[in-house]
């Protein structure tokens, strides 16, 4: 399976904003045309960057 392109800064911001608005990873993934796993990875990496 080919690897998807990295999330853009805009997509990362969208993930963070929608997640903070209580959207699920699945809903965000469908909205962006990305996988829920990828969305979760962006959310998880965000936490590591804030530490």
N, C-alpha and C positions, 0 to 999 in steps of 0.2 A: 504494500500500500504506500503510495507516495506521501511524503511529508508535506503538510500544509505550510503555507507561507506564515511567517511570524505575524503576530498581531501588530497593527499600527498603533501609534500613540493615541489616535482618535478612538480606535476600537478598545484599547485598554481603558481609556477614560469612560467610554460607554459602559463597559463591564462594571467598573467601579460604581458609577452613578446608578445603574439599574439594580445592581446587587444591594446597594444601600437603600434603594426603594423597594426592597424585599422581593425582587424578581428571582426566580430559580435559575440555576445554571442551564437547565434545559431550555427554558423560555428565552434566556439571553442568547444562547447558541442558535436557536431557531431565528431569532430576530436579526442576528448578525450573519447567519449562514455559516456558522462555525459549530464545532462539536462542543457538547457540554463539558467534556474532559478538558478541552483547550481553555474554555472559559474558567473552569475550576483552577487550572494551572495559573492563569493570569491573576485570579483572585488570591491564590496562595502566595505567589511571588510578590504581590503587593504588600502582604503582611511582612515578608522578609525585608523588603526595602524600607519599611517604616521603623524597623528595629535598630 
